[in-house]
Amino acid sequence: MTELIRPDWPAPPHVRAVMTTRNTVDAELRVLLPGEPAWLRQVHGTRVIDLDPPGDGREGDASITRVRGRVCAVKAADCMPVLLVDENATVIGAAHAGWRGLCAGVIETTVEAMGIAGGRLLAWLGPAIGPKVYEVGDEVRAAFLARDAAAQAAFTPARPGHWLLDLYAVARQRLRSSGVQRIFGGGYCTYSEPERFYSYRRDRTSGRMAALIWLTE
């Protein structure tokens, strides 16, 4: 049987979401999906694609939709997938939040694009590289602090000129600053579970997992 992660969150009825692992069988996954996912050409930025209007321009790092049966999807292998839905299941979103996109505001941009007050949204943080192993340089820390000094709490000294970064902590800060208080997930480490997750930092070359969310009838 294929292995899928199902978000542990109190999503409203008519919402379905899954996260693949390196043990997911594509054929079994497709049985669950209502249609082909709307794959993005991800560029580590902040552009949010509205999937409702027709068009092929899908270069971006997040997508939203209000159409039932349309599947928002992002791929990751250390970067953090963030899934979003409003409490009435009228709009969903999926964001690809690597450190660059997270620093630049991909979460805030996605929340804004959904057009729903943050207090009415739920968020789930999918598997990403964990805070005990994700080492970054001074320049990464400086970039985060230049945008929001509160990000300082997400960094722990590692060795001279290097820090351990907690992507989950920054994501929670950014969500709360956008009014989102109901935040779930964030307990995985892709780097530390090679039998379950792909990790670019660990393997240098790898496959990617997919986080998918859609509305049902």
C-alpha positions in Angstrom: 0.0 0.0 0.0 1.3 3.5 -0.9 2.3 5.8 2.0 0.7 9.1 2.2 0.6 11.8 4.9 -2.8 13.1 5.6 -2.7 16.5 7.5 -3.8 16.3 11.1 -5.9 19.4 11.2 -9.6 20.1 11.7 -10.3 21.0 8.1 -13.9 21.6 7.2 -16.0 19.1 5.2 -15.4 19.1 1.5 -11.6 19.6 1.9 -9.1 16.9 1.0 -5.4 17.1 1.4 -2.4 14.7 1.1 1.4 14.8 1.1 3.3 12.2 -0.8 6.5 10.5 0.5 9.3 8.7 -1.3 7.2 5.5 -0.8 4.1 6.8 -2.6 2.9 4.9 -5.6 1.8 7.3 -8.3 -1.0 5.0 -9.6 -2.5 4.7 -6.2 -2.3 8.4 -5.6 -4.1 9.2 -8.8 -7.1 7.1 -7.7 -7.6 9.6 -4.8 -7.4 12.8 -7.0 -10.3 14.3 -8.8 -8.1 15.4 -11.7 -4.6 16.3 -12.8 -2.9 18.6 -10.2 -2.1 22.2 -11.3 1.7 21.9 -11.2 3.7 25.1 -11.0 7.1 26.1 -12.4 8.5 26.9 -8.9 11.1 29.6 -8.8 11.6 30.3 -5.0 9.6 33.5 -5.2 6.3 34.9 -4.0 4.0 34.9 -7.0 0.6 33.4 -6.4 -1.3 31.8 -9.3 -5.1 32.0 -9.3 -6.1 28.8 -11.0 -9.7 29.9 -11.6 -9.2 32.0 -14.8 -8.1 30.1 -17.9 -4.5 30.4 -18.8 -1.2 28.5 -18.9 1.0 31.0 -17.0 1.9 28.9 -14.0 5.4 30.1 -13.0 5.1 30.8 -9.3 5.4 29.3 -5.9 1.8 29.3 -4.7 -1.7 28.7 -6.1 -5.2 29.3 -4.9 -8.6 28.1 -6.2 -12.3 28.3 -5.4 -13.2 25.6 -8.0 -14.3 22.3 -6.6 -12.2 19.4 -8.0 -9.3 21.6 -9.0 -6.1 20.5 -7.2 -3.5 23.0 -5.9 -0.1 21.4 -5.7 3.5 22.2 -4.7 6.6 20.1 -4.7 9.4 20.1 -2.2 12.4 18.2 -0.9 13.5 20.2 2.2 11.5 23.4 1.4 8.2 23.7 3.4 4.8 23.1 1.8 2.1 25.2 3.4 -1.6 24.3 2.8 -4.4 26.7 3.6 -8.2 26.6 3.7 -10.9 28.9 5.0 -13.3 27.6 7.7 -16.2 27.5 5.2 -14.3 25.6 2.5 -14.8 28.2 -0.1 -11.1 28.8 -1.1 -7.9 26.8 -0.7 -4.2 27.6 -1.2 -0.8 25.8 -1.4 2.5 27.5 -1.0 6.1 26.4 -1.6 8.1 28.0 1.2 11.9 27.6 0.9 14.0 30.1 2.8 14.0 32.6 0.0 10.3 32.5 -0.6 9.5 32.5 3.1 11.8 35.4 3.7 10.3 37.4 0.8 6.7 36.8 2.0 5.2 34.0 0.0 3.0 33.1 3.0 1.6 36.6 3.4 1.1 36.9 -0.3 -0.9 33.7 -0.5 -3.1 34.6 2.5 -3.8 38.0 0.8 -4.6 36.4 -2.5 -7.2 34.1 -0.9 -9.2 37.2 0.0 -10.3 35.8 3.4 -9.5 37.3 6.8 -6.6 35.4 8.4 -8.7 34.6 11.5 -11.0 32.5 9.3 -8.2 30.4 7.8 -6.5 27.1 8.9 -2.9 26.3 7.9 -0.9 23.1 7.8 2.9 23.0 7.6 4.1 20.0 5.7 7.4 18.1 6.0 10.5 20.3 5.7 14.1 20.2 6.8 14.1 20.4 10.6 15.6 23.0 13.0 18.3 20.7 14.4 20.0 20.2 11.0 19.2 23.1 8.7 22.4 25.2 8.8 22.6 28.5 7.0 25.0 31.4 6.8 25.1 34.9 8.3 23.6 36.3 5.0 20.5 34.2 5.4 19.9 35.3 9.0 20.6 38.9 8.0 18.0 38.7 5.2 15.3 37.5 7.6 16.1 40.0 10.3 16.0 42.9 7.7 12.4 42.0 7.0 11.3 41.1 10.5 13.4 41.4 13.7 11.1 38.8 15.3 12.7 36.1 13.1 15.8 36.2 15.5 14.1 33.7 17.7 14.1 31.1 14.8 18.0 31.1 14.7 20.3 29.1 16.9 24.1 29.6 16.8 25.9 26.6 15.2 29.5 27.5 14.4 31.2 30.8 13.5 29.2 32.4 10.7 26.5 29.8 10.7 23.1 29.3 12.3 20.5 26.6 12.6 17.2 27.9 11.1 13.8 26.8 12.2 11.6 27.2 9.1 8.5 26.1 11.0 9.0 28.9 13.6 9.3 31.5 10.9 6.3 30.2 9.1 4.2 30.4 12.3 5.4 34.0 12.9 4.4 35.0 9.3 1.0 33.3 9.5 0.2 34.9 12.8 1.2 38.3 11.5 -1.3 37.7 8.7 -4.0 36.9 11.3 -3.9 33.1 11.0 -4.0 31.5 14.4 -5.1 28.0 13.7 -1.8 26.4 12.6 -1.1 22.7 12.5 1.7 20.4 11.4 5.4 21.3 11.5 6.7 18.2 13.3 8.7 16.6 10.6 12.3 16.6 9.3 13.0 15.5 5.7 16.7 15.4 6.3 16.5 13.0 9.2 14.2 10.4 7.7 15.9 9.1 4.6 13.6 6.0 4.4 10.5 8.3 4.2 11.4 11.6 2.7 13.5 13.0 -0.1 16.1 15.7 1.0 18.1 17.8 -1.4 20.4 19.0 1.4 21.1 15.4 2.4 21.3 13.7 -1.0 22.3 16.7 -3.2 20.1 15.2 -5.9 16.7 13.7 -5.2 13.1 13.4 -6.1 10.5 15.6 -4.6 7.4 15.1 -2.5 4.1 16.8 -3.4 1.6 18.5 -1.2 -1.9 18.5 -2.7 -5.2 20.1 -1.6 -8.7 20.2 -3.3 -12.3 20.9 -2.6 -14.9 18.2 -3.1 -18.6 18.6 -4.0 
